[in-house]
Amino acid sequence: MKTDRSAYLFAQAQKFIPGGVNSPVRACRSVGCDPLFIKKAAGCIITDVDGNTFIDFVGSWGPMILGHAHPEVVEAIQKTALDGTSFGAPCSLEVELAEMVCAAMPSLQKVRFVNSGTEATMSAIRVARGYTGKKKVVKFDGCYHGHADSFLVKAGSGVITLGIPGSPGVPEEIVRNTLSIPYNDIAILEHTLRDASLDIACVIVEPVAGNMGVVVPEINFLRKLRALTSELGIVLIFDEVITGFRLALGGAQERFGVTPDLTCLGKIIGGGLPVGAYGGKAEIMDMVAPDGPVYQAGTLSGNPLAMAAGLAMLKVVNRPGFYADLEEKSAWFGGEMAKIVAKFSIPTVFNRIGSMMTCFFVKEPVTDFESAMRADTGLYGQYYRQMLAGGVWLAPSQFEAAFLSAAHDREHLEKALMVTESSFKKLIV
């Protein structure tokens, strides 16, 4: 595989950009290689600057549920751009998208658009604190809610990929107001939430953890979380930046039948463009300025290009059979992956829900942060490099999800399975 152009660009990037990348995991340090620079992507195929092509299972970290450069999304962006790329003022597209998002998500009565998932989660906990008059936030070990100060305590995603225990620059007083407890542990959850001295404003959770690898909630975990927060007057926030419109039209809250007070969404609602949103009960969202005293703003919020792309994406996923077809495809692929894994004596656990999945190199089931951290990251690095050489694009971290899209057909998936089996044969345990 030729990588001359990528190597040159990476060398140049390191002169001007920290680590040569604009988001840490992209540096590929945890998988023992340098990053490839991408030139274009279409459907489920991604092409680098040296002309190498790969079957993409990253999907821009999840939002490309239709595949890259979907014709209807591209057409909507192009048409809208002719009228301008940013207004800093209201436009009709944001009203139309807000109506569609609220109709789809069970928890949303009102929604505010922002520019990223981090902005969405940061704003949601501010509103929750303003609404309750309390300070502390409860999160779960290994869950990642963006890079705002409050969320870097025992965080997932790039924080654990790079082995960073929190982050310098986060004041101790902020850390003291963030409590991180084990995911899927109902006993510790109840003990923590019932401690009245903790002054808990809200609990924020990935309803399906996707940033320590895919970890599915135990059957009663989300139900108990909802029951406790309702009983104790604590705001429950679902971070559906990954799961929203991915696991179902109504996200994980529809799939599990558990409705939070607030929901955070990411760039999937903009067809992959930079956008996010938070919303929920009207009585809570009415705390947001200008209706209420909780301030949050953004010049690019409701950007017309992102709104147009989001509308185009939502119209496609709303079509009859879309999620049934994606589930059927994902279930078949997951079953075939499980058969391949079973052929080898390599310690492996394959977690999947819907079209998101992770292959952990570990002996025991992965149900929380502690069990995920037992995974052999060196073995994953070998696997990643073998898959890349075979033309399959995976996340450069053991602690991330892989995603299927509507653009993956049987031929793509069969090739990926063939490369997987070949890669397993070459792994050195």
Long-range contacts (C-beta under 8 A, 24 or more apart in sequence): 1-50, 1-52, 1-388, 1-389, 2-50, 2-51, 2-52, 3-34, 3-36, 3-48, 3-50, 3-52, 4-50, 5-37, 5-48, 5-49, 5-50, 6-34, 6-35, 6-36, 6-37, 6-48, 6-49, 6-50, 7-34, 9-37, 9-49, 10-34, 10-35, 10-37, 23-158, 24-158, 24-161, 24-162, 25-157, 25-158, 25-161, 25-162, 25-395, 25-396, 25-397, 25-400, 26-396, 28-396, 29-162, 30-161, 30-162, 30-377, 30-381, 30-396, 30-397, 30-398, 31-380, 31-381, 31-384, 31-385, 31-396, 31-397, 32-381, 32-385, 33-384, 33-385, 33-388, 33-396, 35-396, 36-388, 40-69, 41-68, 41-69, 42-67, 42-68, 42-69, 43-67, 43-68, 43-69, 43-407, 44-68, 44-405, 44-407, 44-408, 44-412, 46-393, 52-391, 53-391, 54-388, 54-391, 54-392, 54-393, 55-391, 55-392, 55-393, 55-408, 55-412, 55-415, 55-416, 56-393, 57-392, 57-393, 57-394, 57-395, 57-402, 57-403, 57-404, 57-416, 58-393, 58-394, 58-395, 58-402, 58-403, 59-403, 59-405, 60-267, 60-272, 61-242, 61-395, 61-400, 62-210, 62-241, 62-242, 62-246, 62-266, 62-268, 62-356, 62-401, 62-403, 63-266, 63-267, 63-268, 63-270, 63-271, 63-272, 64-272, 64-403, 64-405, 65-245, 65-246, 65-268, 65-313, 65-317, 65-326, 65-355, 65-403, 65-405, 65-406, 66-271, 66-313, 66-316, 66-317, 66-405, 66-406, 66-407, 67-405, 67-406, 67-407, 67-408, 68-272, 68-407, 70-271, 70-312, 70-313, 70-316, 70-407, 72-312, 72-315, 72-316, 73-271, 73-272, 73-309, 73-312, 73-313, 75-312, 76-271, 76-308, 76-309, 76-311, 76-312, 77-271, 77-273, 77-305, 77-308, 77-309, 79-308, 80-304, 80-305, 80-307, 80-308, 81-305, 83-304, 84-304, 85-303, 85-304, 85-305, 86-299, 86-300, 86-303, 86-304, 86-305, 87-304, 88-299, 88-300, 90-302, 91-302, 91-304, 91-307, 93-302, 93-304, 93-307, 93-308, 93-311, 94-302, 94-304, 94-307, 96-307, 96-311, 97-269, 97-307, 97-310, 97-311, 97-314, 100-311, 100-314, 101-265, 101-269, 101-277, 101-279, 101-310, 101-314, 102-279, 104-245, 104-249, 104-250, 104-314, 104-318, 105-240, 105-244, 105-250, 105-251, 105-253, 105-254, 105-263, 105-265, 105-279, 106-250, 106-253, 106-254, 106-259, 107-238, 107-253, 107-259, 107-260, 107-261, 107-262, 107-263, 107-279, 107-280, 107-281, 108-263, 108-279, 108-280, 109-279, 109-280, 109-281, 109-282, 109-285, 110-279, 110-280, 110-282, 110-285, 110-286, 111-277, 111-278, 111-279, 111-285, 112-277, 112-278, 112-279, 112-285, 112-288, 112-296, 112-301, 113-275, 113-276, 113-277, 113-301, 113-302, 113-306, 113-307, 114-275, 114-276, 114-277, 114-278, 114-296, 114-298, 114-301, 115-274, 115-275, 115-276, 115-298, 115-300, 115-301, 115-303, 116-146, 116-266, 116-267, 116-274, 116-275, 116-276, 117-145, 117-146, 117-239, 117-241, 117-264, 117-265, 117-266, 117-267, 117-276, 118-145, 118-146, 118-147, 118-148, 118-276, 119-146, 119-276, 119-298, 120-146, 120-241, 120-264, 120-265, 120-266, 120-276, 120-277, 120-278, 121-145, 121-146, 121-148, 121-151, 121-204, 121-237, 121-239, 121-241, 121-264, 121-278, 122-146, 122-148, 122-150, 122-151, 123-278, 123-296, 124-202, 124-204, 124-237, 124-262, 124-264, 124-278, 124-280, 125-150, 125-201, 125-202, 125-204, 125-237, 126-294, 126-296, 127-262, 127-278, 127-284, 127-285, 127-287, 127-288, 127-294, 127-296, 128-201, 128-202, 128-235, 128-237, 128-261, 128-262, 128-284, 129-201, 129-202, 130-287, 130-292, 130-293, 130-294, 131-201, 131-235, 131-284, 131-287, 131-294, 132-201, 132-202, 132-233, 132-234, 132-235, 133-201, 134-199, 134-200, 134-201, 135-177, 135-199, 135-201, 136-177, 136-178, 136-179, 136-198, 136-199, 136-200, 136-201, 137-177, 137-178, 137-179, 137-200, 137-201, 137-202, 137-203, 137-204, 138-179, 138-180, 138-181, 138-192, 138-193, 138-200, 138-202, 138-203, 138-204, 138-234, 139-178, 139-179, 139-180, 139-181, 139-203, 139-204, 139-205, 140-180, 140-181, 140-182, 140-183, 140-205, 140-206, 140-209, 140-369, 141-180, 141-181, 141-182, 141-183, 141-368, 141-369, 141-370, 142-183, 142-209, 142-211, 142-212, 142-215, 142-368, 142-369, 142-372, 142-373, 142-399, 143-183, 143-204, 143-205, 143-206, 143-209, 143-211, 143-212, 143-239, 144-206, 144-211, 144-212, 145-204, 145-206, 145-239, 145-241, 145-264, 146-241, 149-174, 150-174, 150-177, 150-178, 151-178, 153-178, 153-180, 154-180, 154-369, 155-211, 156-209, 156-211, 156-212, 156-369, 156-399, 157-211, 157-212, 157-397, 157-399, 157-400, 158-397, 160-212, 160-373, 160-399, 161-397, 161-398, 161-399, 161-400, 182-368, 182-369, 182-370, 183-209, 183-215, 183-217, 183-221, 183-367, 183-368, 183-369, 184-215, 184-217, 184-218, 184-221, 184-367, 184-368, 185-368, 186-218, 186-220, 186-221, 186-224, 189-221, 189-224, 189-225, 189-228, 190-224, 190-228, 193-228, 193-229, 193-232, 193-234, 194-228, 194-232, 200-232, 200-234, 201-234, 201-235, 202-234, 202-235, 202-236, 202-237, 202-262, 203-229, 203-234, 203-235, 203-236, 203-237, 204-237, 204-238, 204-239, 204-264, 205-236, 205-237, 205-238, 205-239, 206-238, 206-239, 206-240, 206-242, 206-243, 207-238, 207-239, 207-240, 207-243, 207-251, 207-252, 207-253, 207-256, 207-258, 208-242, 208-243, 208-247, 208-252, 208-353, 208-356, 210-242, 210-243, 210-356, 210-400, 210-401, 211-242, 211-399, 211-400, 211-401, 212-369, 212-372, 212-373, 212-399, 213-351, 213-358, 213-360, 213-366, 213-372, 213-375, 213-398, 213-399, 213-400, 213-401, 214-351, 214-352, 214-353, 214-356, 214-357, 214-358, 214-401, 215-351, 215-366, 215-367, 215-368, 215-372, 216-351, 216-353, 217-256, 218-367, 222-256, 222-258, 223-256, 223-258, 225-258, 226-258, 226-259, 226-260, 229-261, 235-261, 235-262, 235-284, 236-260, 236-261, 236-262, 237-261, 237-262, 237-263, 237-264, 238-262, 238-263, 238-264, 239-264, 240-264, 240-265, 240-266, 241-265, 241-266, 241-276, 242-266, 242-356, 242-401, 243-356, 244-268, 244-269, 245-269, 245-313, 245-314, 245-317, 246-354, 246-355, 246-356, 246-403, 247-353, 247-354, 247-355, 247-356, 248-323, 248-354, 249-317, 249-318, 249-323, 255-354, 268-313, 269-310, 269-313, 269-314, 270-306, 270-307, 270-309, 270-310, 270-313, 271-306, 271-309, 271-310, 271-312, 271-313, 272-309, 273-303, 273-305, 273-306, 273-309, 273-310, 274-300, 274-303, 274-306, 275-303, 275-306, 275-307, 275-310, 316-406, 322-406, 325-406, 326-354, 326-355, 326-404, 326-405, 326-406, 327-354, 327-355, 329-355, 329-404, 329-408, 329-413, 330-354, 330-355, 330-357, 330-404, 332-413, 333-404, 333-408, 333-413, 333-416, 333-417, 336-413, 336-417, 337-417, 337-420, 340-417, 340-420, 340-421, 340-424, 341-424, 343-421, 343-424, 344-424, 344-425, 344-427, 345-429, 346-379, 346-424, 346-427, 346-429, 347-376, 347-429, 355-403, 355-404, 355-405, 356-401, 356-402, 356-403, 357-401, 357-402, 357-403, 357-404, 358-398, 358-400, 358-401, 358-402, 359-383, 359-402, 360-398, 361-398, 372-399, 375-399, 379-427, 379-429, 382-426, 382-427, 382-428, 383-423, 383-424, 383-427, 386-419, 386-422, 386-423, 386-426, 386-427, 387-419, 387-420, 387-423, 390-419, 390-422, 390-423, 391-415, 391-419, 392-416, 392-419, 392-420
